[in-house]
Amino acid sequence: MSLYRTELRRLVKRRFTRYMTLLGLLVLALVVAGLFATNEKIGPEQWAAAERQADQQHQEQVRWAERERASCERDRAAGVTDDGRYPTDCAEIVPPPRDQIEAEWFLPATFDFRNGFEEMLVAFTAVLALIAFVVGASFVGAEWSTGGMMNLLLWRPRRVRVLLTKLAALVTGLVAVTVSAGLLWTGGLWLTAVLRGSTERMTPGVWESFALTGLRGLALVLTVAVVGFGLASLGRHTAMALGGAIALAVVGQFGVGILLSMANVAFVERWLMPTYALAWMQQKVTLQEWRSCVSDFSGQCQPATYDVTWGQSAVLFGAGVVLVLGAAVWAMRRRDIS
């Protein structure tokens, strides 16, 4: 019997895997449903309603200006000191011009597929990455804690091959789930845009860009799963991976962020993992340091900037995968299996 097919079947049959996958899909479905319910297609009726609201807003500003101007004139006539509340000349209190109150401000929310899909891909990747980490850690962690790994090695003594076969089965399952969920996610958002938004300006180049972002999202999901798998194998328990993730989030992110902020280190976000995950998905994240001034040719002071690119993220995540998986393989070869 093929060890790979056996491990793949074991992954699919595990109740924890099924429940976590269903939970992730439910969260994604709720996001799409919420997006559908809170957005609206913009048409002539919506524009007319927005124009009426803009007119009402302008009339309110006119009435406010009249009240304040009259109050200012009464104070001036009575010689009351207003402590700078009103200008010296009460005639300066005027409402804003009607053309400064734009009807677009009062339009209902609408989902523009071209502008909103990439941001939604980031949310999709975040949800599946969390599910992948927990599933990957529990898949091998449960084998160690229940003694299943020791029993398996009795008839398949090649330790590293067993471990990597489990990993291959995990990666295969995650690719299938992520790609399937991604297609459903794209279809749900496209339907939302058709019925509750806009699908304009969708060119082949835009679709290609979205596809590349989706591939980067898939790579990030697999990276997180491999790290969870490796940590759980190192600690022989799922809790090892979960504890490491909590420690990284609490100590390595919040703690380091607070410490660097107190030390007045520039570009604190440069040292935080979420920045690199976002840069991987969006290709680049530009950080700004408002405490530093960079003068331009017009004499204006602009904040200093620092770019975190997807290439830097790739090096960081690749090094993490090699380090964790390499340590797991080394420990598998060296440790006493008993």
LINRAQUI-V829091 format. One line per field, one symbol per residue. phi: phi as a letter, one per 40 degrees, with the letter a starting at -180 (. if undefined). Layout:
phi=???
This chain:
phi=.cccccccccccccccccccccccccccccccccccccbaccbdccccccccccccccccccccccccccccccccccgccbfgcbccbccccbccddccbccdcbcccbccdccbcccccccdccccccccccccccccccccccgcccccccbbcccccccccdcccccccccccccccccccccccccccccbaabcgccdcccccccccccccccccccccccccccccccfacccccccccccccccbccccccccccfccfdccbbcdccccccccgabccbbccbbbccccgccbccbacbbcccccccccccccccccccccccccccca
